[in-house]
Amino acid sequence: MSNNLTVHPKGLYVLFFTEMWERFSYYGMRAIFVLYLAAKATGVNPGVGWEKADALALYGWYTMMVYVLAVPGGIIADRLLGQKKTVMLGGILLCIGHFILALDSLQAFYVGCVFIVLGVGALKPNISSMVGSLYKRNDPNRTKGFTLFYIGINIGAFSAPLLVGYVGETINWHYGFGLAGIGMLLGQAVYIWGQKYLKGIGEFVPKQLDAQSGRIAKVPLTKIEKDRMIVLGLTFLIAIVFWGAYEQAGGLMNLFTKESINRSVGSFTVPTSWFQALHAFYVILIGVPVAFIWNQLRKKGKPNSTIFKMGVGTIVTGLGFVFLAKAAYDASTLTSGQASMLWVLAAYLLHVIGELSISPVILNFITKLAPIKYVSMMMGLYFCASGLGNKLAGVLGEAAFEDSSPFAIFVGITVFCVVFGTLLIVLVKKLNALTHGADVEIESDPVEAA
Ligand code: GLN
């Protein structure tokens, strides 16, 4: 990957910092969501005093709903406002929501959450689509642009739990929520300031009007567009599988790390919650190298289509669970009852290699493949699929403690991901044909695809 950052349009940096701050606010409040609800309602920094299970249930719904609402967020952009204005609206809703959370009342907490769900729904899919609009369809810098954008997301995601988590947990929950709000305010300020670099990007595309009746003409999708929509449908399925495996991190892997992993380094015990910052840390660390490797393969003419990357990513993610299965086996056979931390560190690393071969790649793919009038809706559907993946992760995690065991779930996820990823690779030629060339990158003289 080229180190030359000037090849990217200035608008990329506007979207980079806007989304970095938006993610800072989102992951910041998410980091203290359950802790605040479950903290005792008395004492120096009183929480709400809920049972853990109730706090987790609300958390599960909340984290699913923010992504499900990306569907109406996308539709509003396609039908009414365009992406640029919908992102602006989402940012306003988010600023309001975060500052309502800074108020010390449970009612305010609920109202704030509703604003955040609506705000993320409006902002998240549309800002991702706008990144794609900055580049021509076959421009190889497009992939690099999405990698940078994804690194921005993770700088926000990495720093938020540390800062907002610290302030919320040790000083005052509502100062923590307020700090998340200040992050969002900065994001909104960057976005407003950067409008001058976003001219012509994410504008509303009016529907074609029928010349005679003056009504909206219902232009049917062409065969090529239909084929591309079919491939996109498949990527949503991949998203459910991938996020269903990957998001074990916050649930089952989290509890497993707490109970069955030796977290001592000398006299220091690594807090379990620190492992939650690992994904973002690894993305920042290896985001560019992974994109570089894929790019080198492309230049050497090796298979490198999006479907191929997604197949490889799913397999690598699955293989990450082999380390966890080994850890679970050790924990059940060793007398200490605890396995080495290295297994978990290795598992997270493989999961992130998988993530980098899937998540930013899908965002790029959607903006290349979806017919222009449906880009935002398709992006919304993708985030919705990732929300369903999160829910699936929760269901699998629960099973590990009810009718199954962590070992069995880890092995099961490995097998499923490896088989599913292999199937994608076997079918790669057929599926690529359905993209009708929209996935090809051309090194020089980028031209607009059909
Ligand atoms: N971690 C990424 C983000 O916050 C991906 C989220 C998702 O697709 N579910 O943007």
Residues whose N, C-alpha, C, O or C-beta is under 5 A from the ligand:
A	BS01	LIG	I153 S386
